[in-house]
């Protein structure tokens, strides 16, 4: 599991790439990874949201979107996959 300095590094790296970007679509590969809402509603709700800021609270990353926060934990893997529109 990543330690706090690693989570902070991931946060800062993501901020450089994602602030001001819009989430066009999401793909859920493991249904249990989403706590709330259900998978279909999550994908619908996250689409076309702009990332305003990324913050950290402990080992949680808080993605500030247009109208709510998306909470994320690096878990054991400690990776995010960013895919460009191309």
ABEGO torsion letter per residue (X at the ends): XBBAAAAAAAAAAAAAAABGBBBABBBBABAAABAOBBAAAAAAAABGBBBABBBBBEABBBBBBAABBBBBBAEAAGBBBBBBAX
